Amino acid sequence: MSIDLFAPFRLGDLELKNRFVMAPMTRNRAGEGTAPTALNAEYYAQRAGAGLIITEGTQPSAVGQGYPNTPGLHTEDQVAGWRLVADAVHAVGGVVVAQLMHTGRIGHEKITGQQPVAPSAIAAAGQVFTGAGMDDLPTPRALATDELPGVVAEFVDAARRAVEAGLDGVELHAANGYLLHQFLGDTSNARTDAYGGSPENRARFVVEVATAVAAAIGAGRVGIRVSPGHAFNDMTETEVEATYEALVTGLAPLGLLYLHIAEDPGTTYGEALRTLFPGVVIISTGFQGASDLETAQSVVDSDRGDLFAVGRGFLANPDLVERFRVGAPLNAVDQATTYGGGAEGYTDYSRLSA
Ligand SMILES: Cc1cc2nc3c(=O)[nH]c(=O)nc-3n(C[C@H](O)[C@H](O)[C@H](O)COP(=O)(O)O)c2cc1C
Protein backbone atom coordinates (compact mmCIF):
# COMPACT_ATOMS: atom_id res chain seq x y z
CA MET A 1 0.00 0.00 0.00
CA SER A 2 1.21 3.48 -0.77
CA ILE A 3 1.86 5.71 2.27
CA ASP A 4 0.51 9.27 2.16
CA LEU A 5 3.58 11.50 2.32
CA PHE A 6 1.38 14.56 2.74
CA ALA A 7 -0.26 13.32 5.95
CA PRO A 8 1.07 14.39 9.38
CA PHE A 9 3.84 12.33 10.95
CA ARG A 10 4.68 12.06 14.63
CA LEU A 11 8.45 12.44 15.18
CA GLY A 12 9.03 11.88 18.89
CA ASP A 13 7.29 14.78 20.61
CA LEU A 14 7.13 16.75 17.38
CA GLU A 15 4.10 16.82 15.11
CA LEU A 16 5.25 17.18 11.49
CA LYS A 17 2.84 18.43 8.82
CA ASN A 18 4.09 15.83 6.35
CA ARG A 19 6.96 13.47 5.63
CA PHE A 20 9.09 15.90 3.63
CA VAL A 21 12.22 17.25 5.27
CA MET A 22 14.24 20.24 4.11
CA ALA A 23 17.81 18.95 3.94
CA PRO A 24 20.56 21.04 5.54
CA MET A 25 22.05 23.58 3.13
CA THR A 26 24.87 26.03 3.74
CA ARG A 27 23.97 29.43 2.27
CA ASN A 28 26.73 31.67 3.75
CA ARG A 29 24.41 34.52 4.66
CA ALA A 30 24.86 34.91 8.41
CA GLY A 31 25.18 38.44 9.75
CA GLU A 32 27.65 40.15 12.03
CA GLY A 33 29.44 37.78 14.40
CA THR A 34 28.06 34.95 12.28
CA ALA A 35 24.66 35.41 13.93
CA PRO A 36 21.50 34.62 11.94
CA THR A 37 19.50 37.63 10.78
CA ALA A 38 15.90 38.57 10.04
CA LEU A 39 16.60 37.66 6.40
CA ASN A 40 17.66 34.15 7.42
CA ALA A 41 14.48 33.87 9.52
CA GLU A 42 12.37 34.91 6.53
CA TYR A 43 14.07 32.29 4.32
CA TYR A 44 13.33 29.47 6.74
CA ALA A 45 9.78 30.64 7.48
CA GLN A 46 9.07 30.63 3.73
CA ARG A 47 10.03 26.93 3.70
CA ALA A 48 8.02 25.91 6.78
CA GLY A 49 5.68 23.87 4.59
CA ALA A 50 8.30 21.13 5.05
CA GLY A 51 7.40 18.70 7.81
CA LEU A 52 10.84 19.34 9.29
CA ILE A 53 13.50 21.92 8.47
CA ILE A 54 17.12 21.00 9.14
CA THR A 55 19.11 24.23 9.05
CA GLU A 56 22.37 24.88 7.29
CA GLY A 57 25.51 23.57 8.99
CA THR A 58 26.19 25.65 12.11
CA GLN A 59 29.54 25.74 13.89
CA PRO A 60 29.49 24.78 17.57
CA SER A 61 32.75 26.70 18.12
CA ALA A 62 34.79 29.37 16.37
CA VAL A 63 37.42 26.86 15.21
CA GLY A 64 34.67 24.63 13.82
CA GLN A 65 33.80 27.14 11.09
CA GLY A 66 34.89 26.03 7.63
CA TYR A 67 33.38 28.59 5.28
CA PRO A 68 32.74 32.34 5.26
CA ASN A 69 29.52 33.63 6.84
CA THR A 70 28.17 30.34 8.12
CA PRO A 71 26.18 30.79 11.33
CA GLY A 72 27.38 29.72 14.78
CA LEU A 73 25.86 28.62 18.05
CA HIS A 74 28.59 29.61 20.47
CA THR A 75 27.75 33.24 21.40
CA GLU A 76 24.76 35.02 22.91
CA ASP A 77 24.31 37.13 19.76
CA GLN A 78 24.00 33.94 17.74
CA VAL A 79 21.36 32.64 20.16
CA ALA A 80 19.41 35.86 19.63
CA GLY A 81 19.70 35.37 15.86
CA TRP A 82 18.51 31.78 16.06
CA ARG A 83 15.57 32.94 18.18
CA LEU A 84 14.44 35.00 15.17
CA VAL A 85 14.56 31.85 13.05
CA ALA A 86 12.77 29.65 15.61
CA ASP A 87 10.03 32.21 16.22
CA ALA A 88 9.45 32.87 12.51
CA VAL A 89 9.23 29.18 11.65
CA HIS A 90 6.98 28.37 14.61
CA ALA A 91 4.69 31.30 13.81
CA VAL A 92 3.74 29.53 10.58
CA GLY A 93 3.50 26.07 12.12
CA GLY A 94 6.91 24.73 11.13
CA VAL A 95 9.42 22.56 12.99
CA VAL A 96 13.15 23.32 12.85
CA VAL A 97 16.34 21.75 14.15
CA ALA A 98 19.85 23.21 13.81
CA GLN A 99 22.53 21.14 12.14
CA LEU A 100 25.69 21.25 14.28
CA MET A 101 28.59 21.15 11.82
CA HIS A 102 32.16 21.24 13.08
CA THR A 103 34.13 21.21 9.86
CA GLY A 104 37.39 19.85 11.35
CA ARG A 105 40.12 19.79 8.69
CA ILE A 106 37.86 21.42 6.10
CA GLY A 107 38.60 25.00 7.08
CA HIS A 108 41.30 27.63 6.99
CA GLU A 109 43.15 30.02 9.24
CA LYS A 110 42.11 32.83 6.89
CA ILE A 111 38.50 32.20 7.94
CA THR A 112 38.87 31.64 11.69
CA GLY A 113 42.35 32.92 12.55
CA GLN A 114 43.15 29.45 13.87
CA GLN A 115 44.67 26.28 12.48
CA PRO A 116 41.86 23.75 11.93
CA VAL A 117 41.72 20.72 14.24
CA ALA A 118 41.05 17.13 13.25
CA PRO A 119 41.53 13.54 14.43
CA SER A 120 44.93 13.42 12.73
CA ALA A 121 47.33 15.86 11.06
CA ILE A 122 46.28 14.73 7.58
CA ALA A 123 45.21 17.37 5.07
CA ALA A 124 42.29 16.73 2.75
CA ALA A 125 43.16 17.15 -0.90
CA GLY A 126 41.36 20.12 -2.35
CA GLN A 127 40.75 23.79 -1.89
CA VAL A 128 38.43 25.92 0.18
CA PHE A 129 36.91 29.34 -0.50
CA THR A 130 38.37 31.66 2.13
CA GLY A 131 36.55 34.86 1.24
CA ALA A 132 38.78 36.45 -1.41
CA GLY A 133 39.65 33.32 -3.35
CA MET A 134 40.49 29.65 -3.16
CA ASP A 135 43.25 28.29 -0.92
CA ASP A 136 44.61 24.76 -0.54
CA LEU A 137 43.16 22.96 2.44
CA PRO A 138 45.76 23.12 5.23
CA THR A 139 47.23 20.36 7.35
CA PRO A 140 45.13 20.37 10.51
CA ARG A 141 46.40 20.02 14.07
CA ALA A 142 45.65 16.59 15.56
CA LEU A 143 43.48 16.83 18.65
CA ALA A 144 45.19 15.38 21.73
CA THR A 145 43.23 12.72 23.59
CA ASP A 146 42.76 15.02 26.58
CA GLU A 147 41.32 17.73 24.31
CA LEU A 148 38.43 15.55 23.14
CA PRO A 149 36.18 16.16 26.17
CA GLY A 150 36.46 19.87 25.38
CA VAL A 151 35.20 19.28 21.83
CA VAL A 152 32.33 17.19 23.21
CA ALA A 153 31.55 20.12 25.53
CA GLU A 154 31.42 22.48 22.54
CA PHE A 155 28.73 20.31 20.94
CA VAL A 156 26.85 20.13 24.25
CA ASP A 157 26.98 23.90 24.76
CA ALA A 158 25.84 24.56 21.19
CA ALA A 159 22.94 22.13 21.61
CA ARG A 160 21.92 23.88 24.84
CA ARG A 161 22.04 27.20 23.03
CA ALA A 162 19.86 25.80 20.24
CA VAL A 163 17.22 24.87 22.80
CA GLU A 164 17.61 28.23 24.55
CA ALA A 165 16.94 29.90 21.20
CA GLY A 166 13.68 27.95 20.90
CA LEU A 167 14.77 25.56 18.16
CA ASP A 168 13.18 22.11 18.28
CA GLY A 169 16.48 20.26 18.52
CA VAL A 170 19.76 19.62 16.75
CA GLU A 171 21.15 17.35 14.07
CA LEU A 172 24.75 16.21 14.62
CA HIS A 173 26.57 16.39 11.29
CA ALA A 174 28.55 13.17 11.04
CA ALA A 175 28.47 13.17 7.22
CA ASN A 176 30.17 14.72 4.20
CA GLY A 177 33.76 14.73 5.42
CA TYR A 178 33.51 17.10 8.39
CA LEU A 179 34.93 16.54 11.89
CA LEU A 180 32.72 13.69 13.08
CA HIS A 181 32.98 11.92 9.73
CA GLN A 182 36.77 12.45 9.84
CA PHE A 183 36.84 10.36 13.02
CA LEU A 184 34.84 7.59 11.30
CA GLY A 185 37.00 7.47 8.17
CA ASP A 186 40.12 5.34 8.17
CA THR A 187 42.17 7.60 5.89
CA SER A 188 41.41 10.77 7.88
CA ASN A 189 41.84 9.06 11.27
CA ALA A 190 45.26 7.53 11.95
CA ARG A 191 44.97 7.76 15.74
CA THR A 192 46.64 5.19 17.95
CA ASP A 193 44.57 5.94 21.08
CA ALA A 194 41.07 4.59 21.87
CA TYR A 195 39.62 6.77 19.06
CA GLY A 196 41.36 5.12 16.11
CA GLY A 197 42.44 1.81 14.65
CA SER A 198 39.26 -0.27 14.62
CA PRO A 199 35.70 0.45 13.50
CA GLU A 200 34.56 0.55 17.15
CA ASN A 201 37.35 2.96 18.06
CA ARG A 202 36.69 5.23 15.08
CA ALA A 203 33.00 5.33 15.99
CA ARG A 204 33.75 6.08 19.65
CA PHE A 205 34.03 9.87 19.43
CA VAL A 206 30.78 10.24 17.49
CA VAL A 207 28.96 8.03 19.99
CA GLU A 208 30.41 10.06 22.87
CA VAL A 209 29.24 13.33 21.31
CA ALA A 210 25.75 11.94 20.70
CA THR A 211 25.56 10.51 24.21
CA ALA A 212 26.62 13.77 25.84
CA VAL A 213 24.34 15.95 23.72
CA ALA A 214 21.40 13.61 24.36
CA ALA A 215 22.08 13.70 28.10
CA ALA A 216 22.18 17.50 28.02
CA ILE A 217 19.06 18.36 26.02
CA GLY A 218 17.16 15.07 25.84
CA ALA A 219 17.61 12.32 23.26
CA GLY A 220 14.25 13.26 21.77
CA ARG A 221 15.79 16.50 20.53
CA VAL A 222 18.86 14.98 18.88
CA GLY A 223 19.15 13.58 15.36
CA ILE A 224 22.31 12.59 13.53
CA ARG A 225 23.31 12.57 9.87
CA VAL A 226 25.69 10.07 8.29
CA SER A 227 26.86 9.48 4.71
CA PRO A 228 28.40 6.01 4.61
CA GLY A 229 31.13 5.75 1.99
CA HIS A 230 30.50 9.25 0.63
CA ALA A 231 33.72 10.56 -0.92
CA PHE A 232 32.99 14.31 -0.57
CA ASN A 233 35.81 16.36 1.00
CA ASP A 234 38.42 13.74 0.14
CA MET A 235 36.93 11.02 2.32
CA THR A 236 37.92 7.53 1.29
CA GLU A 237 36.44 4.99 3.64
CA THR A 238 37.18 1.33 3.62
CA GLU A 239 35.43 -0.95 6.12
CA VAL A 240 32.26 1.04 5.54
CA GLU A 241 29.84 -1.66 6.72
CA ALA A 242 31.80 -2.46 9.89
CA THR A 243 32.32 1.19 10.79
CA TYR A 244 28.69 2.24 10.43
CA GLU A 245 27.47 -0.92 12.08
CA ALA A 246 29.68 -0.09 15.07
CA LEU A 247 28.41 3.48 15.04
CA VAL A 248 24.72 2.70 14.83
CA THR A 249 25.06 -0.12 17.38
CA GLY A 250 26.53 2.50 19.73
CA LEU A 251 23.77 5.00 18.94
CA ALA A 252 20.86 2.54 19.11
CA PRO A 253 20.36 2.52 22.91
CA LEU A 254 20.32 6.33 23.15
CA GLY A 255 16.77 6.83 21.89
CA LEU A 256 17.73 9.56 19.45
CA LEU A 257 15.09 11.51 17.52
CA TYR A 258 16.24 10.16 14.17
CA LEU A 259 19.03 8.74 12.04
CA HIS A 260 19.46 10.67 8.79
CA ILE A 261 21.24 8.70 6.07
CA ALA A 262 22.55 10.47 2.98
CA GLU A 263 22.85 7.74 0.37
CA ASP A 264 24.86 7.72 -2.80
CA PRO A 265 23.11 6.10 -5.77
CA GLY A 266 23.83 2.40 -6.05
CA THR A 267 24.87 2.00 -2.41
CA THR A 268 22.76 -0.02 -0.02
CA TYR A 269 24.48 0.72 3.29
CA GLY A 270 21.29 2.31 4.57
CA GLU A 271 19.35 -0.96 4.55
CA ALA A 272 21.51 -2.58 7.23
CA LEU A 273 21.54 0.59 9.32
CA ARG A 274 17.74 0.78 9.15
CA THR A 275 17.52 -2.62 10.82
CA LEU A 276 20.10 -1.69 13.48
CA PHE A 277 18.53 1.65 14.40
CA PRO A 278 15.36 1.36 16.46
CA GLY A 279 13.93 4.81 15.65
CA VAL A 280 12.89 7.06 12.78
CA VAL A 281 15.08 7.07 9.68
CA ILE A 282 15.35 9.97 7.25
CA ILE A 283 16.75 9.22 3.80
CA SER A 284 18.29 11.79 1.48
CA THR A 285 20.62 11.57 -1.46
CA GLY A 286 24.23 12.63 -1.67
CA PHE A 287 24.56 15.19 -4.48
CA GLN A 288 24.11 12.64 -7.25
CA GLY A 289 20.86 10.75 -6.76
CA ALA A 290 17.30 11.64 -7.73
CA SER A 291 15.55 13.72 -5.12
CA ASP A 292 12.04 13.96 -6.47
CA LEU A 293 8.54 12.97 -5.36
CA GLU A 294 8.78 9.52 -6.95
CA THR A 295 12.00 8.75 -5.09
CA ALA A 296 10.52 9.96 -1.80
CA GLN A 297 7.46 7.78 -2.33
CA SER A 298 9.47 4.70 -3.17
CA VAL A 299 11.83 5.19 -0.17
CA VAL A 300 8.89 5.37 2.24
CA ASP A 301 6.77 2.68 0.56
CA SER A 302 9.68 0.25 0.53
CA ASP A 303 10.34 1.06 4.21
CA ARG A 304 13.94 2.17 3.58
CA GLY A 305 13.05 5.29 5.56
CA ASP A 306 10.17 7.04 7.32
CA LEU A 307 10.89 10.53 5.99
CA PHE A 308 12.62 11.88 2.89
CA ALA A 309 14.83 14.97 2.83
CA VAL A 310 15.13 17.21 -0.22
CA GLY A 311 17.81 19.88 -0.59
CA ARG A 312 17.87 21.90 -3.78
CA GLY A 313 14.16 21.42 -4.39
CA PHE A 314 13.47 23.41 -1.21
CA LEU A 315 16.21 25.91 -1.94
CA ALA A 316 14.51 27.02 -5.15
CA ASN A 317 10.89 26.28 -4.21
CA PRO A 318 9.70 27.68 -0.90
CA ASP A 319 6.38 25.91 -1.46
CA LEU A 320 7.94 22.63 -2.63
CA VAL A 321 5.47 20.41 -0.77
CA GLU A 322 2.51 22.18 -2.35
CA ARG A 323 4.13 21.87 -5.79
CA PHE A 324 4.65 18.15 -5.19
CA ARG A 325 1.03 17.83 -4.07
CA VAL A 326 -0.47 19.45 -7.16
CA GLY A 327 2.18 18.24 -9.62
CA ALA A 328 3.37 21.76 -10.47
CA PRO A 329 6.69 22.42 -12.24
CA LEU A 330 9.67 23.35 -10.08
CA ASN A 331 11.91 26.41 -10.15
CA ALA A 332 15.55 25.66 -10.96
CA VAL A 333 18.39 26.62 -8.60
CA ASP A 334 20.35 29.74 -9.54
CA GLN A 335 23.95 28.59 -9.03
CA ALA A 336 25.36 32.11 -8.98
CA THR A 337 23.43 33.09 -5.84
CA THR A 338 23.67 29.79 -3.97
CA TYR A 339 26.55 30.60 -1.64
CA GLY A 340 26.56 34.07 -0.10
CA GLY A 341 24.85 37.34 -0.95
CA GLY A 342 21.57 38.81 0.17
CA ALA A 343 17.89 38.34 -0.64
CA GLU A 344 18.50 37.64 -4.32
CA GLY A 345 18.45 33.92 -4.95
CA TYR A 346 17.50 33.40 -1.32
CA THR A 347 14.10 34.78 -0.36
CA ASP A 348 12.92 35.81 -3.83
CA TYR A 349 12.20 32.40 -5.39
CA SER A 350 8.59 32.44 -6.57
CA ARG A 351 5.67 30.55 -5.06
CA LEU A 352 2.76 29.17 -7.05
CA SER A 353 0.26 31.94 -7.53
CA ALA A 354 -2.98 31.45 -5.62
C1 LIG B 1 23.84 24.69 -1.45
C2 LIG B 1 24.00 23.42 -0.69
C3 LIG B 1 24.52 23.46 0.59
C4 LIG B 1 24.62 22.28 1.35
N1 LIG B 1 25.05 22.36 2.66
C5 LIG B 1 24.98 21.27 3.45
C6 LIG B 1 25.20 21.38 4.85
O1 LIG B 1 25.45 22.46 5.41
N2 LIG B 1 25.11 20.25 5.59
C7 LIG B 1 24.81 19.03 5.03
O2 LIG B 1 24.73 18.02 5.74
N3 LIG B 1 24.57 18.91 3.70
C8 LIG B 1 24.61 19.98 2.92
N4 LIG B 1 24.28 19.89 1.58
C9 LIG B 1 23.82 18.57 1.04
C10 LIG B 1 22.30 18.48 1.07
O3 LIG B 1 21.83 18.38 2.40
C11 LIG B 1 21.76 17.27 0.26
O4 LIG B 1 22.28 16.07 0.78
C12 LIG B 1 22.14 17.34 -1.22
O5 LIG B 1 21.88 18.64 -1.73
C13 LIG B 1 21.38 16.29 -2.05
O6 LIG B 1 19.99 16.52 -2.02
P1 LIG B 1 19.24 17.24 -3.25
O7 LIG B 1 19.59 16.49 -4.49
O8 LIG B 1 17.79 17.17 -2.88
O9 LIG B 1 19.72 18.66 -3.32
C14 LIG B 1 24.22 21.03 0.80
C15 LIG B 1 23.72 21.00 -0.50
C16 LIG B 1 23.59 22.17 -1.25
C17 LIG B 1 23.00 22.10 -2.63
The ligand as a Tripos MOL2 file, in Angstrom:
@<TRIPOS>MOLECULE
LIG
   31    33     1     0     0
SMALL
NO_CHARGES

@<TRIPOS>ATOM
      1 C1         23.8350   24.6880   -1.4490 C.3       1 LIG1
      2 C2         24.0040   23.4170   -0.6860 C.ar      1 LIG1
      3 C3         24.5180   23.4590    0.5930 C.ar      1 LIG1
      4 C4         24.6220   22.2820    1.3470 C.ar      1 LIG1
      5 N1         25.0520   22.3650    2.6580 N.ar      1 LIG1
      6 C5         24.9750   21.2710    3.4500 C.ar      1 LIG1
      7 C6         25.2040   21.3830    4.8540 C.ar      1 LIG1
      8 O1         25.4500   22.4640    5.4090 O.2       1 LIG1
      9 N2         25.1130   20.2530    5.5910 N.ar      1 LIG1
     10 C7         24.8110   19.0290    5.0300 C.ar      1 LIG1
     11 O2         24.7300   18.0230    5.7410 O.2       1 LIG1
     12 N3         24.5690   18.9060    3.7010 N.ar      1 LIG1
     13 C8         24.6100   19.9840    2.9170 C.ar      1 LIG1
     14 N4         24.2810   19.8860    1.5820 N.ar      1 LIG1
     15 C9         23.8180   18.5710    1.0440 C.3       1 LIG1
     16 C10        22.2950   18.4810    1.0660 C.3       1 LIG1
     17 O3         21.8290   18.3810    2.4030 O.3       1 LIG1
     18 C11        21.7590   17.2740    0.2610 C.3       1 LIG1
     19 O4         22.2840   16.0710    0.7790 O.3       1 LIG1
     20 C12        22.1350   17.3450   -1.2150 C.3       1 LIG1
     21 O5         21.8770   18.6380   -1.7260 O.3       1 LIG1
     22 C13        21.3800   16.2930   -2.0500 C.3       1 LIG1
     23 O6         19.9880   16.5200   -2.0160 O.3       1 LIG1
     24 P1         19.2360   17.2450   -3.2550 P.3       1 LIG1
     25 O7         19.5930   16.4910   -4.4900 O.co2     1 LIG1
     26 O8         17.7850   17.1660   -2.8850 O.co2     1 LIG1
     27 O9         19.7240   18.6610   -3.3160 O.co2     1 LIG1
     28 C14        24.2180   21.0350    0.8010 C.ar      1 LIG1
     29 C15        23.7240   21.0050   -0.5030 C.ar      1 LIG1
     30 C16        23.5850   22.1670   -1.2460 C.ar      1 LIG1
     31 C17        22.9960   22.0960   -2.6260 C.3       1 LIG1
@<TRIPOS>BOND
     1     1     2 1
     2     2     3 ar
     3     2    30 ar
     4     3     4 ar
     5     4     5 ar
     6     4    28 ar
     7     5     6 ar
     8     6     7 ar
     9     6    13 1
    10     7     8 2
    11     7     9 ar
    12     9    10 ar
    13    10    11 2
    14    10    12 ar
    15    12    13 ar
    16    13    14 ar
    17    14    15 1
    18    14    28 ar
    19    15    16 1
    20    16    17 1
    21    16    18 1
    22    18    19 1
    23    18    20 1
    24    20    21 1
    25    20    22 1
    26    22    23 1
    27    23    24 1
    28    24    25 2
    29    24    26 1
    30    24    27 1
    31    28    29 ar
    32    29    30 ar
    33    30    31 1
@<TRIPOS>SUBSTRUCTURE
     1 LIG1         1 GROUP 0 **** ****
